[in-house]
């Protein structure tokens, strides 16, 4: 399983999330920070080389 680092938009701590397969992207998932437990959205996108990346945003963003 591949992982990708994301930064929490609330506490700004970095943690790793599991990546979905390229076929399942683009998508967003509701996720709780593994450090401060605040809710966020994590967006997964796939580029032309089938590499999946992730980034986090707050619920109000």
Secondary structure per residue as TSV (DSSP state, phi and psi in degrees):
chain	resnum	aa	ss	phi	psi
A	1	X	-	360.0	132.7
A	2	X	-	-90.3	148.1
A	3	X	E	-125.7	166.4
A	4	X	E	-146.0	139.7
A	5	X	E	-79.2	136.7
A	6	X	E	-128.9	157.2
A	7	X	E	-112.5	128.7
A	8	X	-	-64.5	131.6
A	9	X	T	-74.9	-8.3
A	10	X	T	-98.7	-54.8
A	11	X	T	-100.5	-8.5
A	12	X	-	63.9	19.6
A	13	X	-	-86.2	147.6
A	14	X	E	-99.9	140.6
A	15	X	E	-149.1	165.0
A	16	X	E	-96.8	140.4
A	17	X	E	-122.3	149.4
A	18	X	E	-73.3	138.1
A	19	X	-	-92.5	139.8
A	20	X	-	-75.3	169.8
A	21	X	-	-70.9	155.8
A	22	X	G	-56.3	-31.3
A	23	X	G	-66.2	-22.3
A	24	X	G	-91.5	3.9
A	25	X	-	-107.5	156.6
A	26	X	S	-77.1	151.6
A	27	X	E	-159.3	163.4
A	28	X	E	-128.8	143.2
A	29	X	E	-128.8	145.5
A	30	X	E	-78.8	128.8
A	31	X	E	-143.5	145.3
A	32	X	E	-101.7	135.2
A	33	X	-	-55.7	136.7
A	34	X	T	-77.7	-7.5
A	35	X	T	-104.5	-56.4
A	36	X	T	-103.6	-6.5
A	37	X	-	69.5	11.0
A	38	X	-	-75.5	144.7
A	39	X	E	-74.1	152.6
A	40	X	E	-157.9	170.5
A	41	X	E	-106.2	137.7
A	42	X	E	-116.3	123.5
A	43	X	E	-99.3	135.7
A	44	X	E	-116.2	132.3
A	45	X	E	-133.4	155.7
A	46	X	E	-121.9	131.6
A	47	X	-	-88.9	-176.4
A	48	X	T	-65.7	-19.6
A	49	X	T	-92.9	12.1
A	50	X	S	65.0	26.8
A	51	X	-	-95.4	123.7
A	52	X	E	-90.9	134.7
A	53	X	E	-125.1	165.5
A	54	X	E	-140.0	152.9
A	55	X	E	-152.3	152.9
A	56	X	E	-110.9	149.8
A	57	X	E	-143.5	153.4
A	58	X	-	-70.3	162.6
A	59	X	T	-64.5	-30.2
A	60	X	T	-89.0	-1.4
A	61	X	-	-83.4	360.0
